[in-house]
Amino acid sequence: MVHDFGRFGNIQEIKMMVERWYSKYMDMGDEMAVQMFMDDLESVFPYITFLYQRGEIDFDEYNEFHSFCEELIERLMEKAGIEDIDRSFR
C-alpha cells in the first residue's frame, strides 16, 4: 500500500484532526463509530511511523500519540457500551 503523506501536517495538526474525528464519532456513539474511528486511525499510523523514522518526532512523541489514540478508542467503546472489539484484522 502506498501512502500519500503530503496531506498530513505535523504531529500537533494530526492530533487536532484525530480529535475532530473523535468528536464526530462520539456523536454517533455506537459500535460502528468505534470501528470507523479505528479505520481512520489506520490511515495516520504509517505517517506517524514515517515521522519517527525520519527523526522528526522522538520515541516519546511516537509512543504518546499511540497512547492518545488508544485512550480515545477506549472512551468511544465506553460510550458505545462495548467492553471489547475485534482488532484481529487491523
C-alpha positions in Angstrom: 0.0 0.0 0.0 1.3 3.4 -1.0 0.5 6.3 1.4 0.2 9.9 0.4 1.8 11.6 3.4 1.6 15.0 1.8 -1.9 15.6 3.1 -0.8 15.3 6.7 1.0 18.0 8.7 3.0 17.9 11.9 2.1 15.9 15.0 0.0 18.6 16.6 -2.0 19.1 13.4 -2.6 15.3 13.2 -3.7 15.2 16.8 -6.2 18.0 16.1 -7.5 16.1 13.1 -7.9 12.9 15.2 -9.8 14.9 17.9 -12.2 16.2 15.2 -12.8 12.6 14.1 -13.3 11.5 17.7 -15.9 14.3 18.3 -17.8 13.2 15.2 -17.8 9.6 16.2 -18.7 10.4 19.8 -21.9 12.0 18.5 -22.7 8.6 16.8 -21.8 6.7 19.9 -22.2 3.1 18.6 -20.0 0.1 17.7 -19.9 1.2 14.1 -18.5 4.6 15.2 -15.7 2.8 17.1 -14.9 0.6 14.0 -14.9 3.7 11.7 -12.7 5.7 14.1 -10.2 2.8 14.2 -10.2 2.6 10.4 -9.5 6.4 10.2 -6.6 6.0 12.7 -5.1 3.3 10.5 -4.6 5.9 7.8 -2.4 8.1 10.1 -0.3 5.4 11.9 2.0 4.9 8.9 2.7 8.6 8.8 3.5 8.7 12.5 5.9 5.9 11.9 7.4 7.8 8.9 7.9 10.9 11.1 9.6 8.8 13.8 11.9 7.0 11.3 12.9 10.4 9.8 13.7 11.8 13.2 11.0 14.4 13.0 9.5 13.1 16.3 11.2 11.2 19.0 10.1 7.9 20.6 8.3 9.5 23.4 6.2 11.6 20.9 5.6 8.4 18.9 4.5 6.4 21.9 2.4 9.3 23.3 0.5 9.6 20.0 -0.4 5.9 20.1 -1.4 6.1 23.7 -3.5 9.1 22.9 -5.3 7.2 20.2 -5.9 4.2 22.4 -7.4 6.3 25.1 -9.8 7.8 22.6 -10.8 4.4 21.3 -11.4 3.3 24.9 -13.7 6.3 25.5 -15.7 5.6 22.4 -16.0 2.0 23.4 -17.3 3.0 26.8 -19.8 5.4 25.2 -21.0 2.6 22.9 -21.3 0.3 25.8 -18.9 -2.3 24.5 -16.1 -3.9 26.5 -14.1 -5.4 23.7 -13.8 -5.1 20.0 -12.3 -7.4 17.4 -8.9 -5.9 16.3 -7.7 -9.1 14.6 -8.0 -7.7 11.1 -6.2 -4.4 11.9 
